[in-house]
Amino acid sequence: MAGSEAANDLPRLLASLPAVRAVAFNGAKAAQSFRRHVQGQLPEGTRSSLAWLALPSTSPANAGSSVQVLTEQWRVLAPWLRHP
């Protein structure tokens, strides 16, 4: 891996959590790092059965976006959340 990036063992984590239906990325950089370092290690069945959601970063880079805009963008998670 280049630089200081170190990928978590997402393939093993997902294999141990069969109920997971979606993975969300906090920003474009996180989604890009996943594609570069992890995606190719996942079994095809895992890649095709999960939803992969690239969301806006919560970093100060989005400080210019309104809370309403960011809330709408993050609302795509709602269908994937389980409610008790």
PyMOL Python script that loads the backbone (N, CA, C, O; Angstrom):
from pymol import cmd

cmd.read_pdbstr("""\
ATOM      1  N   MET A   1       0.818  -1.176   0.000  1.00  0.00           N
ATOM      2  CA  MET A   1       0.000   0.000   0.000  1.00  0.00           C
ATOM      3  C   MET A   1       0.870   1.250   0.000  1.00  0.00           C
ATOM      4  O   MET A   1       1.913   1.302   0.651  1.00  0.00           O
ATOM      5  N   ALA A   2       0.433   2.225  -0.721  1.00  0.00           N
ATOM      6  CA  ALA A   2       1.195   3.458  -0.804  1.00  0.00           C
ATOM      7  C   ALA A   2       0.918   4.346   0.397  1.00  0.00           C
ATOM      8  O   ALA A   2      -0.175   4.324   0.962  1.00  0.00           O
ATOM      9  N   GLY A   3       1.911   5.118   0.777  1.00  0.00           N
ATOM     10  CA  GLY A   3       1.737   6.087   1.839  1.00  0.00           C
ATOM     11  C   GLY A   3       1.358   5.452   3.161  1.00  0.00           C
ATOM     12  O   GLY A   3       1.797   4.352   3.496  1.00  0.00           O
ATOM     13  N   SER A   4       0.539   6.165   3.897  1.00  0.00           N
ATOM     14  CA  SER A   4       0.164   5.702   5.224  1.00  0.00           C
ATOM     15  C   SER A   4      -1.175   4.971   5.238  1.00  0.00           C
ATOM     16  O   SER A   4      -1.652   4.590   6.306  1.00  0.00           O
ATOM     17  N   GLU A   5      -1.787   4.770   4.081  1.00  0.00           N
ATOM     18  CA  GLU A   5      -3.066   4.067   4.039  1.00  0.00           C
ATOM     19  C   GLU A   5      -2.875   2.607   4.403  1.00  0.00           C
ATOM     20  O   GLU A   5      -1.953   1.946   3.926  1.00  0.00           O
ATOM     21  N   ALA A   6      -3.762   2.114   5.257  1.00  0.00           N
ATOM     22  CA  ALA A   6      -3.766   0.700   5.626  1.00  0.00           C
ATOM     23  C   ALA A   6      -5.216   0.249   5.659  1.00  0.00           C
ATOM     24  O   ALA A   6      -6.011   0.749   6.456  1.00  0.00           O
ATOM     25  N   ALA A   7      -5.554  -0.681   4.806  1.00  0.00           N
ATOM     26  CA  ALA A   7      -6.937  -1.156   4.733  1.00  0.00           C
ATOM     27  C   ALA A   7      -7.239  -2.114   5.867  1.00  0.00           C
ATOM     28  O   ALA A   7      -6.413  -2.951   6.230  1.00  0.00           O
ATOM     29  N   ASN A   8      -8.426  -1.982   6.415  1.00  0.00           N
ATOM     30  CA  ASN A   8      -8.902  -2.960   7.386  1.00  0.00           C
ATOM     31  C   ASN A   8      -9.212  -4.259   6.647  1.00  0.00           C
ATOM     32  O   ASN A   8      -9.364  -4.259   5.426  1.00  0.00           O
ATOM     33  N   ASP A   9      -9.304  -5.343   7.371  1.00  0.00           N
ATOM     34  CA  ASP A   9      -9.590  -6.642   6.763  1.00  0.00           C
ATOM     35  C   ASP A   9     -11.096  -6.761   6.512  1.00  0.00           C
ATOM     36  O   ASP A   9     -11.786  -7.561   7.145  1.00  0.00           O
ATOM     37  N   LEU A  10     -11.578  -5.959   5.589  1.00  0.00           N
ATOM     38  CA  LEU A  10     -13.000  -5.930   5.284  1.00  0.00           C
ATOM     39  C   LEU A  10     -13.519  -7.256   4.736  1.00  0.00           C
ATOM     40  O   LEU A  10     -14.632  -7.645   5.090  1.00  0.00           O
ATOM     41  N   PRO A  11     -12.778  -7.967   3.897  1.00  0.00           N
ATOM     42  CA  PRO A  11     -13.284  -9.261   3.433  1.00  0.00           C
ATOM     43  C   PRO A  11     -13.588 -10.215   4.592  1.00  0.00           C
ATOM     44  O   PRO A  11     -14.632 -10.867   4.597  1.00  0.00           O
ATOM     45  N   ARG A  12     -12.699 -10.300   5.556  1.00  0.00           N
ATOM     46  CA  ARG A  12     -12.923 -11.187   6.696  1.00  0.00           C
ATOM     47  C   ARG A  12     -14.075 -10.687   7.557  1.00  0.00           C
ATOM     48  O   ARG A  12     -14.887 -11.483   8.030  1.00  0.00           O
ATOM     49  N   LEU A  13     -14.154  -9.370   7.766  1.00  0.00           N
ATOM     50  CA  LEU A  13     -15.237  -8.805   8.557  1.00  0.00           C
ATOM     51  C   LEU A  13     -16.590  -9.109   7.921  1.00  0.00           C
ATOM     52  O   LEU A  13     -17.517  -9.545   8.604  1.00  0.00           O
ATOM     53  N   LEU A  14     -16.702  -8.881   6.622  1.00  0.00           N
ATOM     54  CA  LEU A  14     -17.965  -9.141   5.937  1.00  0.00           C
ATOM     55  C   LEU A  14     -18.321 -10.627   5.949  1.00  0.00           C
ATOM     56  O   LEU A  14     -19.496 -10.980   6.057  1.00  0.00           O
ATOM     57  N   ALA A  15     -17.329 -11.491   5.840  1.00  0.00           N
ATOM     58  CA  ALA A  15     -17.581 -12.931   5.897  1.00  0.00           C
ATOM     59  C   ALA A  15     -18.135 -13.333   7.261  1.00  0.00           C
ATOM     60  O   ALA A  15     -18.910 -14.284   7.366  1.00  0.00           O
ATOM     61  N   SER A  16     -17.736 -12.609   8.303  1.00  0.00           N
ATOM     62  CA  SER A  16     -18.198 -12.937   9.654  1.00  0.00           C
ATOM     63  C   SER A  16     -19.542 -12.289   9.995  1.00  0.00           C
ATOM     64  O   SER A  16     -20.130 -12.584  11.035  1.00  0.00           O
ATOM     65  N   LEU A  17     -20.024 -11.412   9.123  1.00  0.00           N
ATOM     66  CA  LEU A  17     -21.280 -10.690   9.373  1.00  0.00           C
ATOM     67  C   LEU A  17     -22.230 -10.858   8.185  1.00  0.00           C
ATOM     68  O   LEU A  17     -22.430  -9.911   7.424  1.00  0.00           O
ATOM     69  N   PRO A  18     -22.813 -12.034   8.013  1.00  0.00           N
ATOM     70  CA  PRO A  18     -23.644 -12.281   6.833  1.00  0.00           C
ATOM     71  C   PRO A  18     -24.916 -11.427   6.760  1.00  0.00           C
ATOM     72  O   PRO A  18     -25.536 -11.340   5.700  1.00  0.00           O
ATOM     73  N   ALA A  19     -25.308 -10.802   7.862  1.00  0.00           N
ATOM     74  CA  ALA A  19     -26.520  -9.970   7.846  1.00  0.00           C
ATOM     75  C   ALA A  19     -26.275  -8.576   7.260  1.00  0.00           C
ATOM     76  O   ALA A  19     -27.227  -7.842   6.996  1.00  0.00           O
ATOM     77  N   VAL A  20     -25.013  -8.210   7.056  1.00  0.00           N
ATOM     78  CA  VAL A  20     -24.709  -6.895   6.488  1.00  0.00           C
ATOM     79  C   VAL A  20     -25.239  -6.849   5.066  1.00  0.00           C
ATOM     80  O   VAL A  20     -25.006  -7.761   4.272  1.00  0.00           O
ATOM     81  N   ARG A  21     -25.961  -5.771   4.753  1.00  0.00           N
ATOM     82  CA  ARG A  21     -26.552  -5.622   3.430  1.00  0.00           C
ATOM     83  C   ARG A  21     -25.997  -4.433   2.658  1.00  0.00           C
ATOM     84  O   ARG A  21     -26.185  -4.331   1.445  1.00  0.00           O
ATOM     85  N   ALA A  22     -25.308  -3.529   3.364  1.00  0.00           N
ATOM     86  CA  ALA A  22     -24.772  -2.330   2.717  1.00  0.00           C
ATOM     87  C   ALA A  22     -23.533  -1.861   3.458  1.00  0.00           C
ATOM     88  O   ALA A  22     -23.387  -2.070   4.662  1.00  0.00           O
ATOM     89  N   VAL A  23     -22.638  -1.218   2.704  1.00  0.00           N
ATOM     90  CA  VAL A  23     -21.448  -0.603   3.272  1.00  0.00           C
ATOM     91  C   VAL A  23     -21.435   0.841   2.794  1.00  0.00           C
ATOM     92  O   VAL A  23     -21.561   1.113   1.600  1.00  0.00           O
ATOM     93  N   ALA A  24     -21.280   1.765   3.739  1.00  0.00           N
ATOM     94  CA  ALA A  24     -21.265   3.189   3.409  1.00  0.00           C
ATOM     95  C   ALA A  24     -19.857   3.736   3.608  1.00  0.00           C
ATOM     96  O   ALA A  24     -19.161   3.372   4.556  1.00  0.00           O
ATOM     97  N   PHE A  25     -19.456   4.609   2.704  1.00  0.00           N
ATOM     98  CA  PHE A  25     -18.142   5.229   2.760  1.00  0.00           C
ATOM     99  C   PHE A  25     -18.295   6.689   3.133  1.00  0.00           C
ATOM    100  O   PHE A  25     -19.108   7.406   2.548  1.00  0.00           O
ATOM    101  N   ASN A  26     -17.515   7.129   4.105  1.00  0.00           N
ATOM    102  CA  ASN A  26     -17.553   8.511   4.565  1.00  0.00           C
ATOM    103  C   ASN A  26     -16.637   9.346   3.676  1.00  0.00           C
ATOM    104  O   ASN A  26     -15.501   9.644   4.042  1.00  0.00           O
ATOM    105  N   GLY A  27     -17.144   9.715   2.512  1.00  0.00           N
ATOM    106  CA  GLY A  27     -16.407  10.552   1.587  1.00  0.00           C
ATOM    107  C   GLY A  27     -15.867   9.801   0.382  1.00  0.00           C
ATOM    108  O   GLY A  27     -15.742   8.576   0.392  1.00  0.00           O
ATOM    109  N   ALA A  28     -15.553  10.557  -0.646  1.00  0.00           N
ATOM    110  CA  ALA A  28     -15.050   9.991  -1.900  1.00  0.00           C
ATOM    111  C   ALA A  28     -13.690   9.329  -1.723  1.00  0.00           C
ATOM    112  O   ALA A  28     -13.398   8.329  -2.379  1.00  0.00           O
ATOM    113  N   LYS A  29     -12.859   9.872  -0.848  1.00  0.00           N
ATOM    114  CA  LYS A  29     -11.530   9.291  -0.621  1.00  0.00           C
ATOM    115  C   LYS A  29     -11.664   7.892  -0.018  1.00  0.00           C
ATOM    116  O   LYS A  29     -10.922   6.989  -0.402  1.00  0.00           O
ATOM    117  N   ALA A  30     -12.581   7.699   0.904  1.00  0.00           N
ATOM    118  CA  ALA A  30     -12.792   6.379   1.500  1.00  0.00           C
ATOM    119  C   ALA A  30     -13.270   5.387   0.442  1.00  0.00           C
ATOM    120  O   ALA A  30     -12.807   4.247   0.409  1.00  0.00           O
ATOM    121  N   ALA A  31     -14.186   5.808  -0.415  1.00  0.00           N
ATOM    122  CA  ALA A  31     -14.678   4.925  -1.485  1.00  0.00           C
ATOM    123  C   ALA A  31     -13.548   4.595  -2.461  1.00  0.00           C
ATOM    124  O   ALA A  31     -13.427   3.456  -2.912  1.00  0.00           O
ATOM    125  N   GLN A  32     -12.737   5.574  -2.781  1.00  0.00           N
ATOM    126  CA  GLN A  32     -11.605   5.359  -3.692  1.00  0.00           C
ATOM    127  C   GLN A  32     -10.597   4.390  -3.077  1.00  0.00           C
ATOM    128  O   GLN A  32     -10.105   3.494  -3.763  1.00  0.00           O
ATOM    129  N   SER A  33     -10.290   4.556  -1.811  1.00  0.00           N
ATOM    130  CA  SER A  33      -9.347   3.660  -1.128  1.00  0.00           C
ATOM    131  C   SER A  33      -9.883   2.234  -1.093  1.00  0.00           C
ATOM    132  O   SER A  33      -9.126   1.281  -1.276  1.00  0.00           O
ATOM    133  N   PHE A  34     -11.184   2.083  -0.859  1.00  0.00           N
ATOM    134  CA  PHE A  34     -11.803   0.762  -0.876  1.00  0.00           C
ATOM    135  C   PHE A  34     -11.618   0.109  -2.239  1.00  0.00           C
ATOM    136  O   PHE A  34     -11.198  -1.045  -2.327  1.00  0.00           O
ATOM    137  N   ARG A  35     -11.931   0.845  -3.302  1.00  0.00           N
ATOM    138  CA  ARG A  35     -11.803   0.286  -4.654  1.00  0.00           C
ATOM    139  C   ARG A  35     -10.347  -0.113  -4.947  1.00  0.00           C
ATOM    140  O   ARG A  35     -10.090  -1.142  -5.572  1.00  0.00           O
ATOM    141  N   ARG A  36      -9.425   0.700  -4.497  1.00  0.00           N
ATOM    142  CA  ARG A  36      -8.013   0.453  -4.778  1.00  0.00           C
ATOM    143  C   ARG A  36      -7.443  -0.712  -3.972  1.00  0.00           C
ATOM    144  O   ARG A  36      -6.676  -1.513  -4.505  1.00  0.00           O
ATOM    145  N   HIS A  37      -7.807  -0.815  -2.696  1.00  0.00           N
ATOM    146  CA  HIS A  37      -7.135  -1.748  -1.804  1.00  0.00           C
ATOM    147  C   HIS A  37      -7.936  -2.971  -1.384  1.00  0.00           C
ATOM    148  O   HIS A  37      -7.350  -3.963  -0.951  1.00  0.00           O
ATOM    149  N   VAL A  38      -9.269  -2.925  -1.502  1.00  0.00           N
ATOM    150  CA  VAL A  38     -10.082  -3.993  -0.912  1.00  0.00           C
ATOM    151  C   VAL A  38     -10.996  -4.687  -1.916  1.00  0.00           C
ATOM    152  O   VAL A  38     -11.135  -5.910  -1.877  1.00  0.00           O
ATOM    153  N   GLN A  39     -11.605  -3.946  -2.789  1.00  0.00           N
ATOM    154  CA  GLN A  39     -12.648  -4.490  -3.664  1.00  0.00           C
ATOM    155  C   GLN A  39     -12.220  -5.773  -4.370  1.00  0.00           C
ATOM    156  O   GLN A  39     -12.997  -6.726  -4.435  1.00  0.00           O
ATOM    157  N   GLY A  40     -11.020  -5.814  -4.889  1.00  0.00           N
ATOM    158  CA  GLY A  40     -10.547  -6.994  -5.613  1.00  0.00           C
ATOM    159  C   GLY A  40     -10.348  -8.217  -4.734  1.00  0.00           C
ATOM    160  O   GLY A  40     -10.250  -9.330  -5.250  1.00  0.00           O
ATOM    161  N   GLN A  41     -10.287  -8.040  -3.425  1.00  0.00           N
ATOM    162  CA  GLN A  41     -10.113  -9.154  -2.496  1.00  0.00           C
ATOM    163  C   GLN A  41     -11.441  -9.801  -2.098  1.00  0.00           C
ATOM    164  O   GLN A  41     -11.454 -10.883  -1.510  1.00  0.00           O
ATOM    165  N   LEU A  42     -12.547  -9.147  -2.414  1.00  0.00           N
ATOM    166  CA  LEU A  42     -13.862  -9.670  -2.033  1.00  0.00           C
ATOM    167  C   LEU A  42     -14.329 -10.725  -3.024  1.00  0.00           C
ATOM    168  O   LEU A  42     -14.112 -10.587  -4.228  1.00  0.00           O
ATOM    169  N   PRO A  43     -14.965 -11.775  -2.528  1.00  0.00           N
ATOM    170  CA  PRO A  43     -15.566 -12.740  -3.455  1.00  0.00           C
ATOM    171  C   PRO A  43     -16.631 -12.051  -4.306  1.00  0.00           C
ATOM    172  O   PRO A  43     -17.299 -11.131  -3.833  1.00  0.00           O
ATOM    173  N   GLU A  44     -16.793 -12.481  -5.539  1.00  0.00           N
ATOM    174  CA  GLU A  44     -17.769 -11.863  -6.446  1.00  0.00           C
ATOM    175  C   GLU A  44     -19.155 -11.838  -5.818  1.00  0.00           C
ATOM    176  O   GLU A  44     -19.877 -10.852  -5.962  1.00  0.00           O
ATOM    177  N   GLY A  45     -19.534 -12.896  -5.131  1.00  0.00           N
ATOM    178  CA  GLY A  45     -20.848 -12.930  -4.490  1.00  0.00           C
ATOM    179  C   GLY A  45     -21.041 -11.809  -3.490  1.00  0.00           C
ATOM    180  O   GLY A  45     -22.128 -11.240  -3.394  1.00  0.00           O
ATOM    181  N   THR A  46     -20.008 -11.490  -2.755  1.00  0.00           N
ATOM    182  CA  THR A  46     -20.080 -10.389  -1.786  1.00  0.00           C
ATOM    183  C   THR A  46     -20.170  -9.062  -2.507  1.00  0.00           C
ATOM    184  O   THR A  46     -20.982  -8.207  -2.150  1.00  0.00           O
ATOM    185  N   ARG A  47     -19.335  -8.886  -3.525  1.00  0.00           N
ATOM    186  CA  ARG A  47     -19.357  -7.617  -4.275  1.00  0.00           C
ATOM    187  C   ARG A  47     -20.723  -7.348  -4.884  1.00  0.00           C
ATOM    188  O   ARG A  47     -21.190  -6.209  -4.887  1.00  0.00           O
ATOM    189  N   SER A  48     -21.361  -8.380  -5.396  1.00  0.00           N
ATOM    190  CA  SER A  48     -22.634  -8.163  -6.095  1.00  0.00           C
ATOM    191  C   SER A  48     -23.842  -8.165  -5.168  1.00  0.00           C
ATOM    192  O   SER A  48     -24.901  -7.668  -5.551  1.00  0.00           O
ATOM    193  N   SER A  49     -23.717  -8.705  -3.965  1.00  0.00           N
ATOM    194  CA  SER A  49     -24.891  -8.803  -3.099  1.00  0.00           C
ATOM    195  C   SER A  49     -25.057  -7.628  -2.146  1.00  0.00           C
ATOM    196  O   SER A  49     -26.123  -7.463  -1.553  1.00  0.00           O
ATOM    197  N   LEU A  50     -24.035  -6.821  -1.992  1.00  0.00           N
ATOM    198  CA  LEU A  50     -24.114  -5.689  -1.064  1.00  0.00           C
ATOM    199  C   LEU A  50     -24.291  -4.382  -1.812  1.00  0.00           C
ATOM    200  O   LEU A  50     -23.872  -4.238  -2.960  1.00  0.00           O
ATOM    201  N   ALA A  51     -24.917  -3.438  -1.141  1.00  0.00           N
ATOM    202  CA  ALA A  51     -24.997  -2.075  -1.667  1.00  0.00           C
ATOM    203  C   ALA A  51     -23.767  -1.320  -1.175  1.00  0.00           C
ATOM    204  O   ALA A  51     -23.397  -1.425  -0.005  1.00  0.00           O
ATOM    205  N   TRP A  52     -23.144  -0.571  -2.053  1.00  0.00           N
ATOM    206  CA  TRP A  52     -21.955   0.213  -1.728  1.00  0.00           C
ATOM    207  C   TRP A  52     -22.339   1.681  -1.876  1.00  0.00           C
ATOM    208  O   TRP A  52     -22.616   2.139  -2.985  1.00  0.00           O
ATOM    209  N   LEU A  53     -22.357   2.423  -0.764  1.00  0.00           N
ATOM    210  CA  LEU A  53     -22.874   3.789  -0.749  1.00  0.00           C
ATOM    211  C   LEU A  53     -21.761   4.796  -0.471  1.00  0.00           C
ATOM    212  O   LEU A  53     -21.192   4.808   0.621  1.00  0.00           O
ATOM    213  N   ALA A  54     -21.454   5.625  -1.438  1.00  0.00           N
ATOM    214  CA  ALA A  54     -20.468   6.687  -1.256  1.00  0.00           C
ATOM    215  C   ALA A  54     -21.205   7.934  -0.792  1.00  0.00           C
ATOM    216  O   ALA A  54     -22.011   8.499  -1.531  1.00  0.00           O
ATOM    217  N   LEU A  55     -20.929   8.356   0.422  1.00  0.00           N
ATOM    218  CA  LEU A  55     -21.605   9.498   1.030  1.00  0.00           C
ATOM    219  C   LEU A  55     -20.649  10.681   1.133  1.00  0.00           C
ATOM    220  O   LEU A  55     -19.435  10.507   1.020  1.00  0.00           O
ATOM    221  N   PRO A  56     -21.180  11.878   1.346  1.00  0.00           N
ATOM    222  CA  PRO A  56     -20.290  13.024   1.502  1.00  0.00           C
ATOM    223  C   PRO A  56     -19.477  12.890   2.794  1.00  0.00           C
ATOM    224  O   PRO A  56     -19.949  12.340   3.789  1.00  0.00           O
ATOM    225  N   SER A  57     -18.280  13.391   2.754  1.00  0.00           N
ATOM    226  CA  SER A  57     -17.410  13.338   3.919  1.00  0.00           C
ATOM    227  C   SER A  57     -17.963  14.206   5.049  1.00  0.00           C
ATOM    228  O   SER A  57     -18.602  15.230   4.808  1.00  0.00           O
ATOM    229  N   THR A  58     -17.708  13.783   6.269  1.00  0.00           N
ATOM    230  CA  THR A  58     -18.070  14.596   7.430  1.00  0.00           C
ATOM    231  C   THR A  58     -16.913  15.502   7.841  1.00  0.00           C
ATOM    232  O   THR A  58     -16.959  16.133   8.897  1.00  0.00           O
ATOM    233  N   SER A  59     -15.882  15.565   7.012  1.00  0.00           N
ATOM    234  CA  SER A  59     -14.718  16.404   7.313  1.00  0.00           C
ATOM    235  C   SER A  59     -15.069  17.880   7.127  1.00  0.00           C
ATOM    236  O   SER A  59     -16.100  18.209   6.541  1.00  0.00           O
ATOM    237  N   PRO A  60     -14.222  18.751   7.621  1.00  0.00           N
ATOM    238  CA  PRO A  60     -14.444  20.185   7.435  1.00  0.00           C
ATOM    239  C   PRO A  60     -14.506  20.605   5.969  1.00  0.00           C
ATOM    240  O   PRO A  60     -14.933  21.721   5.674  1.00  0.00           O
ATOM    241  N   ALA A  61     -14.094  19.743   5.048  1.00  0.00           N
ATOM    242  CA  ALA A  61     -14.154  20.075   3.624  1.00  0.00           C
ATOM    243  C   ALA A  61     -15.584  20.376   3.183  1.00  0.00           C
ATOM    244  O   ALA A  61     -15.790  21.104   2.212  1.00  0.00           O
ATOM    245  N   ASN A  62     -16.562  19.830   3.876  1.00  0.00           N
ATOM    246  CA  ASN A  62     -17.967  20.071   3.539  1.00  0.00           C
ATOM    247  C   ASN A  62     -18.605  21.132   4.425  1.00  0.00           C
ATOM    248  O   ASN A  62     -19.830  21.236   4.485  1.00  0.00           O
ATOM    249  N   ALA A  63     -17.796  21.910   5.103  1.00  0.00           N
ATOM    250  CA  ALA A  63     -18.333  22.935   6.010  1.00  0.00           C
ATOM    251  C   ALA A  63     -19.199  23.952   5.273  1.00  0.00           C
ATOM    252  O   ALA A  63     -20.058  24.590   5.881  1.00  0.00           O
ATOM    253  N   GLY A  64     -18.980  24.104   3.976  1.00  0.00           N
ATOM    254  CA  GLY A  64     -19.778  25.050   3.205  1.00  0.00           C
ATOM    255  C   GLY A  64     -21.154  24.533   2.837  1.00  0.00           C
ATOM    256  O   GLY A  64     -22.007  25.300   2.392  1.00  0.00           O
ATOM    257  N   SER A  65     -21.383  23.230   3.020  1.00  0.00           N
ATOM    258  CA  SER A  65     -22.698  22.649   2.711  1.00  0.00           C
ATOM    259  C   SER A  65     -23.623  22.830   3.907  1.00  0.00           C
ATOM    260  O   SER A  65     -23.200  22.739   5.060  1.00  0.00           O
ATOM    261  N   SER A  66     -24.867  23.082   3.615  1.00  0.00           N
ATOM    262  CA  SER A  66     -25.827  23.257   4.705  1.00  0.00           C
ATOM    263  C   SER A  66     -26.145  21.921   5.356  1.00  0.00           C
ATOM    264  O   SER A  66     -25.991  20.866   4.740  1.00  0.00           O
ATOM    265  N   VAL A  67     -26.580  21.973   6.584  1.00  0.00           N
ATOM    266  CA  VAL A  67     -26.976  20.763   7.308  1.00  0.00           C
ATOM    267  C   VAL A  67     -28.108  20.071   6.556  1.00  0.00           C
ATOM    268  O   VAL A  67     -28.156  18.842   6.501  1.00  0.00           O
ATOM    269  N   GLN A  68     -29.006  20.843   5.985  1.00  0.00           N
ATOM    270  CA  GLN A  68     -30.131  20.265   5.249  1.00  0.00           C
ATOM    271  C   GLN A  68     -29.645  19.473   4.032  1.00  0.00           C
ATOM    272  O   GLN A  68     -30.135  18.374   3.773  1.00  0.00           O
ATOM    273  N   VAL A  69     -28.696  20.020   3.295  1.00  0.00           N
ATOM    274  CA  VAL A  69     -28.169  19.342   2.109  1.00  0.00           C
ATOM    275  C   VAL A  69     -27.453  18.059   2.524  1.00  0.00           C
ATOM    276  O   VAL A  69     -27.672  17.005   1.928  1.00  0.00           O
ATOM    277  N   LEU A  70     -26.602  18.148   3.539  1.00  0.00           N
ATOM    278  CA  LEU A  70     -25.877  16.960   3.992  1.00  0.00           C
ATOM    279  C   LEU A  70     -26.830  15.899   4.541  1.00  0.00           C
ATOM    280  O   LEU A  70     -26.633  14.705   4.314  1.00  0.00           O
ATOM    281  N   THR A  71     -27.849  16.331   5.253  1.00  0.00           N
ATOM    282  CA  THR A  71     -28.839  15.391   5.789  1.00  0.00           C
ATOM    283  C   THR A  71     -29.532  14.643   4.660  1.00  0.00           C
ATOM    284  O   THR A  71     -29.719  13.429   4.749  1.00  0.00           O
ATOM    285  N   GLU A  72     -29.908  15.332   3.620  1.00  0.00           N
ATOM    286  CA  GLU A  72     -30.548  14.682   2.474  1.00  0.00           C
ATOM    287  C   GLU A  72     -29.602  13.680   1.811  1.00  0.00           C
ATOM    288  O   GLU A  72     -30.016  12.585   1.431  1.00  0.00           O
ATOM    289  N   GLN A  73     -28.354  14.054   1.678  1.00  0.00           N
ATOM    290  CA  GLN A  73     -27.390  13.155   1.050  1.00  0.00           C
ATOM    291  C   GLN A  73     -27.162  11.908   1.895  1.00  0.00           C
ATOM    292  O   GLN A  73     -27.007  10.815   1.349  1.00  0.00           O
ATOM    293  N   TRP A  74     -27.140  12.051   3.203  1.00  0.00           N
ATOM    294  CA  TRP A  74     -26.932  10.908   4.095  1.00  0.00           C
ATOM    295  C   TRP A  74     -28.205  10.090   4.291  1.00  0.00           C
ATOM    296  O   TRP A  74     -28.153   8.958   4.773  1.00  0.00           O
ATOM    297  N   ARG A  75     -29.335  10.659   3.920  1.00  0.00           N
ATOM    298  CA  ARG A  75     -30.612   9.963   4.095  1.00  0.00           C
ATOM    299  C   ARG A  75     -30.689   8.673   3.264  1.00  0.00           C
ATOM    300  O   ARG A  75     -31.558   7.837   3.513  1.00  0.00           O
ATOM    301  N   VAL A  76     -29.802   8.502   2.292  1.00  0.00           N
ATOM    302  CA  VAL A  76     -29.807   7.265   1.505  1.00  0.00           C
ATOM    303  C   VAL A  76     -29.539   6.038   2.386  1.00  0.00           C
ATOM    304  O   VAL A  76     -29.804   4.908   1.974  1.00  0.00           O
ATOM    305  N   LEU A  77     -29.020   6.258   3.583  1.00  0.00           N
ATOM    306  CA  LEU A  77     -28.794   5.148   4.516  1.00  0.00           C
ATOM    307  C   LEU A  77     -30.085   4.616   5.130  1.00  0.00           C
ATOM    308  O   LEU A  77     -30.137   3.462   5.556  1.00  0.00           O
ATOM    309  N   ALA A  78     -31.115   5.436   5.180  1.00  0.00           N
ATOM    310  CA  ALA A  78     -32.348   5.075   5.893  1.00  0.00           C
ATOM    311  C   ALA A  78     -32.904   3.701   5.525  1.00  0.00           C
ATOM    312  O   ALA A  78     -33.265   2.954   6.434  1.00  0.00           O
ATOM    313  N   PRO A  79     -32.995   3.323   4.256  1.00  0.00           N
ATOM    314  CA  PRO A  79     -33.559   2.012   3.936  1.00  0.00           C
ATOM    315  C   PRO A  79     -32.731   0.841   4.470  1.00  0.00           C
ATOM    316  O   PRO A  79     -33.244  -0.271   4.599  1.00  0.00           O
ATOM    317  N   TRP A  80     -31.467   1.079   4.777  1.00  0.00           N
ATOM    318  CA  TRP A  80     -30.582   0.009   5.207  1.00  0.00           C
ATOM    319  C   TRP A  80     -30.534  -0.135   6.727  1.00  0.00           C
ATOM    320  O   TRP A  80     -29.945  -1.085   7.241  1.00  0.00           O
ATOM    321  N   LEU A  81     -31.139   0.785   7.435  1.00  0.00           N
ATOM    322  CA  LEU A  81     -31.101   0.748   8.898  1.00  0.00           C
ATOM    323  C   LEU A  81     -32.252  -0.102   9.429  1.00  0.00           C
ATOM    324  O   LEU A  81     -33.384  -0.010   8.955  1.00  0.00           O
ATOM    325  N   ARG A  82     -31.944  -0.908  10.398  1.00  0.00           N
ATOM    326  CA  ARG A  82     -32.982  -1.713  11.049  1.00  0.00           C
ATOM    327  C   ARG A  82     -33.503  -0.955  12.250  1.00  0.00           C
ATOM    328  O   ARG A  82     -32.741  -0.398  13.041  1.00  0.00           O
ATOM    329  N   HIS A  83     -34.785  -0.948  12.365  1.00  0.00           N
ATOM    330  CA  HIS A  83     -35.407  -0.283  13.508  1.00  0.00           C
ATOM    331  C   HIS A  83     -35.951  -1.349  14.442  1.00  0.00           C
ATOM    332  O   HIS A  83     -36.584  -2.307  13.998  1.00  0.00           O
ATOM    333  N   PRO A  84     -35.703  -1.183  15.745  1.00  0.00           N
ATOM    334  CA  PRO A  84     -36.185  -2.206  16.702  1.00  0.00           C
ATOM    335  C   PRO A  84     -37.691  -2.301  16.737  1.00  0.00           C
ATOM    336  O   PRO A  84     -38.242  -3.108  17.486  1.00  0.00           O
TER     337      PRO A  84
END
""", "prot")
cmd.dss("prot")
cmd.show_as("cartoon", "prot")
cmd.util.cbc("prot")
cmd.orient("prot")
